[in-house]
Amino acid sequence: MGKVAVIGVGHSKFGDRQEVNVKELAFESVKPALEEAGITRKDIPFVSVGSVGVWYEEPLPAVAIAEYCGLTGAGLTRVEAACATGSAAVYSGYTAIASGYVDLALVIGVEKMREVDTFTAVELMGRAGSYLWEFENFGLTFPGYYALYATAYMNRFGATEEDLALVAVKNHKYGALNPLAQLQREITVEDVLSSYVVAWPLKLYDCCPITDGSAAIVLASEEKVRELRIDAPVWIAGIGYSSGTGTLSYRGGFIGLDAAVRASRMAYSRSGVEAKDIEVAEVHDCFTIAEIMAYEDLGFCNRGEGFKIVREGQTEIGGKIPVNIDGGLKAKGHPIGATGVSMIVELTKQLREEVKPRSRQAPMRNYVALAHNVGGTGHYCYVTILRR
Amino acid sequence: MSEIPAIRSRKLEITYNIPISKTKKFWDELREGKIYATKCKKCGRLYFPPVADCGECYSSEVEWVELSGEGELLTFTHIIVRPTSFQDQQPYTVAIAQLKEGVKALAWLTDVKKKDIKIGMRVKLVPKVFEDGRVAYEFKPAEKKK
């Protein structure tokens, strides 16, 4: 297995981007990613596009985007792993290089979710999982899936709605500092508690918004890194992955995501890194409960302690391990195909120590970062560890 | 919708014919008031929802086993913001319960006040036939022991 580095990153503004189509939105990230890497579109032999689609008009987004960005002719694939699509696309590019098949790859994550109305988006997300057994007759929604976990978790460990709200407050605090975030404003616990109920016990401010956005990274082999004289390559130290059943009622319990536990153990073992070595993390906070379970699934704390480390401020800058200091899915937004790539863009900047404003830069000693990207409710999970 | 310039795409209505030939007994028995699971004849694994093939040992020899419906509530949520195709419904409660036979089931929980729903409460999974002829199943609070 050859080493693989991130040598260029690009990231669009996340939000309600109805002034651009999916191709134009992807271009906003592709251009800076190639420029940063010091290469042109003609140098790219392989492109992996992560996009779930269905909420925008193009059924073959990879083809449409490659054409628009002048990448036609390169090897091309489109990847889907629900909300972990971006990470799956990164994995596709990573293996293409690690195997020695290519020495450069472009990974694009993009989603345009706001070309349909909110209830249709709710329906399309709710159908994902086990359509016949959990949607057809029962109309489960995505907030609903996580709400089932939230109810079970709170009952088991005594966490409260206020504890969940603290995750939203933290992530909005950092989202307010991120010019690319969808929701750039601070909120209070009271704002969360008084927002309307979406799927009890989850309220509007417990949920990430519906987002348009793109992110792109250029990956390179060790040889290519030398050839291009990249100053600060960020290496992919290891990727772990796993999956969970589509049908929730086939699962063992509802207080954590088994797929995330397995994916993280694999990522740690592949990279030779332990949870305690991580200096900054991006975790999948599509709902506040998801971030709390992520801490536990990743081994940042013991099972049942996730809400306590939020209370203690351990996951803020200055705490034991800063998490989602770009606003997370919660405030930055969650264009589902782009999110996994966006996490790598953010962590690359953190590891290069070039985050602006500086108040959003995590302190680095060992230069180790982790991205945890969940698809569905633990239907898929990818954990990617980066180091400089 | 917004004032941002856009072209409204052509409309396409899609519905799917979901095949149920291999689990037809399940749907037929629901109309008779019974809830069935499948059990793998080779490895003994019980499946609810039912399946025609065992993903564990890869045997396609399965038998039908009637469930008592008796269970204990594991978790629940009240769905307030509903998908497009559920807009005509009132908000509903979705629950998961552990059934006596060892499998879990997910369905609506009805006939109980929100404040009376508690994790651990005893529930019963029962068939439900809608006015339009569709069949499904739902949880109801278990009747108190005599």
Interface residues (C-beta under 8 A of the other chain):
Chain A: Q18 E19 E57 D117 F119 T120 V122 E123 G126 R127 S130 Y131 L132 W133 E134 E136 N137 F138 G139 L140 T141 P143 G144 A147 L148 Y149 A150 T151 A152 N155 Y196 V197 V198 A199 W200 P201 L202 T247 L248 S249 Y250 R251 F254
Chain B: M1 S2 I4 P5 A6 S9 I18 F48 P49 L74 T75 F76 T77 H78 I79 I80 V81 R82 P83 T84 S85 F86 Q87 Q89 Y92 V94 I96 V103 K104 A105 L106 A107 W108 I119 R134 A136 Y137
